[in-house]
Every structure is written in C-alpha cells, then in structure tokens.
Amino acid sequence: MTNNKYKVFGILPLFVAALLFLAGCGGSGGKENKAPAKDTSPIKIGFLVDKTGALASYGYAHEKVGKAAVENINKSGGVNGRPLELVIRDTESNPSVAAVQARRLIENEKVDFLLGSNTSAVVLAVAPIARELKTVYFGTAGGALLTTPGKGNRYVFDFNTNVKQETAGVVKFIKDDLKVDNWLTVVVDYAWGWDQEQSFAEAAKENGIKVVKQIRVPLGTDNWLRYLQNIPQEAKGVYFANFGTDFLAFIRDLHTVRPDLVKIGGNYVISGQKIEELGKPAEGLYVVTGYPTWATSDEYDLAYRKAIGMDDKGRETGSGKALVPSYQWSTWETLHAIRDVIIASGWTGKKDTPKFIQKLEEMKFQKSLSYPEGDKYFRPEDHLVIKGAWIEQIKDGKLSVVKRIPAETILYQPMINLPKEQPFEGK
C-alpha cells in the first residue's frame, strides 16, 4: 500500500510537468507559427488637383479620372490586398500654394506618393520637396525642364511627353507628310509660349525647315489683327500656341488675313472647344496631342472612356463637360503604374521607396486598359518618358487622328544621369 502511494505521488509531479511543458510548447509554438497579420491599411496618394484657379477645368478632369482609376483598382482587390486612397488638395493653380500643400501631405497626412498637377510651374515647385522628403512624385504636366540639370530629380516622373518632344514630332510630321517649308510661330507671351517658340525653332533648324518670323501676343488679347497683319508672304504654315478665348480670337483673325496658311497647334490648343462649332477658320487645322480627343476604334480606348465616364468626343457623359483627354490619361496610367511597380518591387512602405524607383526605372508598360495610350517606359538617365505622340486634324467639322508619331523619332540626348548623380544610400 505504501509503495503504491509513493509510486502515485512520484508519478504525479512528472505528469503535471509534462502537461505544463506540452501546454507551453503548444502556446509558444502556436505563437511562433502564426502568420503575421496581413497589412490592409490604405496606400495613401497625395493628389494635387487644380480645383480652382486658371486650370480648374483641367483639375476637374484629373480628379474625375483619378477617382475612377482608384475605384477600378480597388474593386479588383487593390494592391496586394491594400486599397489605394486619394488625399486630395487644391493647388489653386498656384505653385506657392501647391508647395505648401505638398509638404503638408507628406509630413502631416503621411502620404506614400504624390500625384498632380497640370501646371508645369506647380510641378517645378513640388519637385525639390519630393526629393527633400524622399517621396515619389508623378507630375501630370509634361515639363521638359524636368529632364534638365537642377530641375528634376530621381524622385520625379511624368507620363506625359513634353514640349521639346511634341515640337520634334510636329516638325517630323511637317517634313515627312506635309512637305511645307517656311513657317512662322505665333505664341502667347509667357513661359509656355516661349518654350513652344524656342523648341519649334530648334527642331525646325535641325530638319532644314525655315522659320521666317516669330510673333508673341499678350495673353487675353481680343484683337489679333494688329499682330498678324505683317505676316511675310513667303510663309506657308504657322505653328501656334494659345488656348481658350485666345485660340478663338486667333483663328478668327488669322482666317481673315491669311486663310491659306497650314495651321498646326501645340498640345493641346483646342482643349474644351466644341469642334463642330468652330467653322471655316478651324478647317484643316492640325494639333499635336497626348491622347486622342475623339474616340478611335481601339478596344482599350473605348474601354477606358467607359471606365471614366467620357463620351466619344472627349466630354463627360451626361454633363457634357470637357475632360481634356490630352492630359488626364496620365492620371489613370500613373495610378495603375503605382500598383504595378509596388507589386513588382516588393514595396511595403516608404522605407522601400528606393526599391520602387529602381524598379520603375527599368519597367516597361504595355498597351492595355491600364495603359490605354500605348506602350511606354522611362529613360533611367533623366526620367524622360519614351512614348509616341498623336497628330489630329479638324476636317468637315470632325476631329480625327491622322498620324501616330513613333517614340524613337521624338527623343533627345539626356543632359543628366540621375542614378549616377543621385545614388541611394548604400548603392
């Protein structure tokens, strides 16, 4: 009896210890083997939108397209199970205001990326802030200055072509298709117009095309006759850069004095115009554009228009508001690129920004619903977008694409080497 008692009491501690050990192993082992909680927090994108000010109509289009892109991405599962979230701020079409908003978005709102605006001056003001605060920034204006020393930086990208590329495309079209020599330029008298004038002259000289006169006209001019009366008779064509009411006054008065001139406008001079109502002064006019305004037969173009609520004439379905297709497509493609580069690079947060940039510098984007404009990629040296351009023409009150200008014909040599000049720490 005594021996049995000792046996029971001797075994009991061992049994209890075993239970405690197993319980501990189970608890500890379960904890170690448990998969880490999946990050479902939103990926925040600071969206600089020109909601008010001179480019409010552009801002309206970008905001509409941005929201449609986020909806398209999120309904398909987001990005690795995380939704995209737009944090929208008004630039007031003002670079000083935009710079303050950009800093607040990064420092206070803790956004992961920056996007916008359609104002080149805004993009140039925000670019150094993006570098300082190590945040990838996608402009939607297409500024050639971003590819020059001291202006852009390794954190800045823009899917749009720039004036230097667009004028090169126009001159290529003049030389190969129109075969018309002796041109004049007519531009609005401020930075955008000067850039158009200079870039066209440089491209023309390189291709043996003569510029016989350059005319600058103050912004907001109602009467253009005083500036157009002394056009040299040898001039056969005019490349112009103006928009809105300036454009309407220009084509009216040009038709009065020189209806014979071949007319080509910069990107995108007929923005917001009702093509059917422009009449004879606009007949035959060509324009370079970043995306076709009127619908084509391309399946991705048609699907894109449906996704953003844009009709076959570039206007908002229902309201009829102009949606500026020549620029707003870049907002759609940028947001889809952010998704694709995050996935390809393994980005999980701001600490992975260098990985994101390096992957973006080597990515190629193929024509699809995500990239309806066409194939493209960024040149690593200066982040120049390598894509084509479009030439449209107004004929019989209708607008249609007459030429797709290949990307390789509108390149220029890089003036900087961002990966070499601005390497990331440890690289």
N, C-alpha and C positions, 0 to 999 in steps of 0.2 A: 504494500500500500504506500509505504513511504517512498520507495523507489519510483513508483508511478507518479507520485506527487512531484518529486524532483524532476522527473522527465517532463511533466507538463509545464512546470514553471521554467524549465531550461529551454524548452522549445518556444514558449510564448514570446520572449523578447526577440528571438530570431525572426519569428513570424511577423511581428509588428514592424521590425526594422526593414524586413523585405517589402512589406506593404508601403512603408514610407518611402523607400528607395524607388519602388515602381511608380508611386504617385509623383514623386519628384521628377523621375525621368519622363513620365507622361506629360507633366506640366511644362517642364523645361523643353522637352523635345517638341511638344506641340507649338511652343512659342517660337522656337528656332526654325521650324519647318513652315510656319505660317507665311504665306506670300505677303509681301509688303502691300499696304493699301494702295490701290490704283489712284493716280492723280487725276481728278476730274475737274480741277479748278480751271476757270476760263483762261485762254491765252488772250491777253489784252493788247489791242492795237489802237494807239492814239491816232485819231483821224482828224487832220487839219483840213477843214472844209471852208471854202469861201461862201459862207451862208449870206453874208451881206457885203456891201461894197461893189466895186466896179465889175467883179467877176461872179456875182451872185448866181447868175443863170448857169454858169459852169459848175459852181458849187452844188447847186440843186441836182444836177445830173450826176456828179460824182457821189453824192450822198445816197441817191436812189440806187445807183449801181452797187455801191459798197454794201448796202443793206441786203440787196438781192444776192450778192456773192456770199455773204456770211450765212444767209438762210440756206443757200444751195449747199454749202459745205457742212453746216451743222445738221441738216436733215439727213445727210449721208454718214453721220457718225462723228463729225467734227475731225479733229486731228489727234490721232491716237487716243480716241475716246474723250478728248477735251474740246469743249466748244470754243469758237472764236467769239470775241466780244469787242465791239467798236466803242471807243470812248471818244465822242465827237466834240470838237471845239471849233468855234468860229474864228477865222483869221481876220475877218472884216476886210479881206483883200489887201491887208496891210502887213508888210514884213516885220515891223516892230511889234505889232500885236501878236503875230504868229510866233515870233521868237519867244515871247513870254509864255504863251500857251504851250509851246513845245517843251519848255523847261518844266512847267508845272505838270504836264502829262507824264514826264519821265520821273521826276522827283517825288511828286505828291500822289499821282494816280498809279505809279509803278507799272506803266505800260511796258510790254515786251518789245514792241516795234512801233515805228512811226510811219504814217502814210499821208500824202497830200502836200501841196495844193496845186491849182492850175496856174498860179502866179510864179513866174521864174524868180522874181525878187524875193518871194517868200522862201522858195527852195534854197536860194543862196544864203538867206539869213539863218535858216534852220540847220543847214549842213554842218557848220562848225560846232553847234550844240550837240548834234548827234555824235560827232567824234569825241567831244569832251566827256559826254555821259555814256559813251560806249553802247549806243543804241542804233540798230539798223534802221535806216530811213529811206523810204521809197518816195521820191517826188513824182508828180504827175503833170509836169510842165514841159519837159524836154529841153532843158537848158544846155547849150553847147559849152557854156563856161564850166560846167561840172567836170569836163574832161581836160581842163587846162590846169597848169600848176597853181597851187594856192587857193583853188576854188572848191573842187570836190574833195572827197577823201574816201578812205576804204569802207566807211560805214554807209555810203550813199549810193543808191542805184535808181535808175529811172527807165521804165519800159518804153517810153516814147522816144522817137527819133528827135533830133534837134535841128535847129535852123541850118546849121552847116551841112548836115546830111540832106535835108529836104531841098535846099537850093542846088546841091550837087545833082539830086535826082531830076529836078526841073531842067537844068542845063543839059543833062544827058538826054532827056526827052526832046528838048529843042534840037539838039544836034542830030539825033538818030531818027526822029519821027517827023518833026515839023520842018526841019532844014531851013530855018529862017534866021538870017543874020541881022545885025543892027537893032539893038534893044535899048529901051530906056527903063529906068526904075522909078517908081513913084511910091513913096512910103510916108507913113505918119512920122512926125518929127519928135521921136523919143527913142529910148534904148532898143525896144523891139524892132522898130522900123530901121534904125541904123544897122542893127545886126543883119536884117534881111538885105539891105542895100550892099553892105560890105561882103557878105557871104556870096551873094549872087555875082558880084563883080569879080571876086576871086575865082569862082568856078567857071565863069564865062571866059576869063583870061586864059585859064588852063586848057580850055577847049577851043580856043581860037574864035570865040564869039565876041563881037564888038558891043560895048555899052556906050552909046552916043551921048547920053545925058542922064543925070541923076537929079530927081526932084524930091524935096522934102516939104510936107504940108502939115501945118499945125493940127493937132488933134481937135476934133469938134468943128472942123471947117464946113460951112454950109455951101459956100460958093467955091468950087474948084476951078472954074474957068480961068481965073487970073493966073493960076499955076500951070495950066495946060495949054495956053494959047500959043506958046512958042516951042512946041514940040518940033524937032528937026524933021524935015520931010524924008530924010533917009531912014528914019526909024520905021521898022516893020512890026515890032512887037513891044509889049510893055509887061514887065513883071512888077506887081504891086503888092503892098502890104497895108491893109486897113480893114476895118470891120464895122459892123453896126450901121449907124446912120452915116458915118464917113464913107463906107462902102457904097451905100445907095447914092449919095451925092457924087461920088467919084465916077461910077459907071454911067450915071445920067449925063454928066458934063463931058466925059470922055467921048461918049457916043455923039455928042453934038459937034465936037471939033475933029475927032479922028476915029470914025466908026470902022475904018479899015484895019486898025491895029489888031494883031493877035494878042489876046489877053490871058495871062496866067497869074493866078493869085497864090500867095503864101498860105501856109497852114494856120488857121482854117478860116479864110476870109468870108465865106458865105455862111458862117455859123449863125443859126437862128433865123435865116432868111427863108421865106416861102418861095421856093424856086419857081412855081407855076405863075407867080405874080410879078416876077422881075422884068418880063417882057423883052423887047428887042435889045436894050442896052446890055443885057447879060447873055444874049445869044452867042453860042460858040465859046464862051469863057471856060478856061481850064483852071483847075485848082489842085494843089498837092494836098494830100490828106493822110492822116494816120490810120483811118479806118473808113470804109465806105459808108456814106451817109444813107443812101437809099439801098434797100435790100438787094442782095445778089441771090443767085440760085444755090450758093454753097450751103450745105446742110448744117454746118456749125454756126454760120452767120444767122440762119433762120432760128436755130435752137437758142442761140444767145439772145436774140431780140425777144423771143417769147419769155425767156427766163427773167429779163429785166423789165418787161412791160414796154417795149419800144416797137413802134409800127414800122412798116416798110419804107417810110420816108424820114426815119430818124426822130420821130416825135413820140412823146409819152402816150401810150394807149389810153384813151378816154379824155384826158385834158388837152392834148394837142401841144403841150409844151415841148420846145426843142430840147433834145437830150445830148447834143454835142458829141456825136459818136466819134469824131476825130480824136478826142482826148479821153472820154470816160471809160473806154475799153480797157485802158491801162489800170484803172482801179480794180476792175474784175480780175484781170490777169495777175496783178500783184498779190491779191488775197489768195488766189489759188496757188501761186508760186510759194508764198509763205507756208502754206500747208505742205506742199510737195518737198520743199527744202528742209522743213522740220523733220519730216519722216526720213528723208534720205540722209540727213546729217546726224540724226540721233539727238537733236536738240531737246532739252527738257526744261530749260530756263535761261535767264540772262547770262549765267556763267558759261553757257555754251555758245555765246554769240560768235566767237572766232570760228568755231566749227561750222556754224551756219553760213558765215561769209565765205569761208573757203570752199564749201560745197556749192554755194551759189555761183562762185567764180568759175566753176567747172561744169555746171548743169547746162543741159540743152532742153529746151521746151518745144514740144511738138504740137502742131495744129490739132485742136480738139475743142470740145465745149469749154474746157478750162482755159484754152488759149486760142480763141476763135480768129484772132487777127492773123495768125500764121506761126511758122517756125521762127525761133529766135534764141539768142544767148547773149551773155555779157562778156565782153573782152576783159580779161583779168587786169591788164595793164592800167586801163583808165575807166573801166566800167561802162564803156560805150556799148549801147545795145546794138547788136548786129541783127537787123531786120530790114525788110523792104519798106517801100512807100507806095502810095497809090496816086494815080492821076485820074481825076474825074472831069467830066465835061457837061455843061448845060447845052442841050440841043432840043429844039422844039418844046421848050418848057419842061423838059425832063432831065434828070441828073443820072449819069451812069458812069461806071468805071471804064476807062479806055486803055489803061496801062497799069501793070504791076511792075514797079521798078525793083529789080533784084538787090538784095542786101549788099552784095560784093561790089556793086557799082557806086555806092554812096559812102564808102569808107574813107577815112583819112588816117594818117600815121599818128600813133599815140605820142603825146608830148610828156607823159609821166608814166611811172611804173609803180603803182600803188603797193603791190605785195612786197616789192623791194624796198621802197622808201618808207612804208609804214608797216613793218612786220609786227606780228603779235608777240607778246612776251613769251619767251621760251622757244620761239621759232627761228 
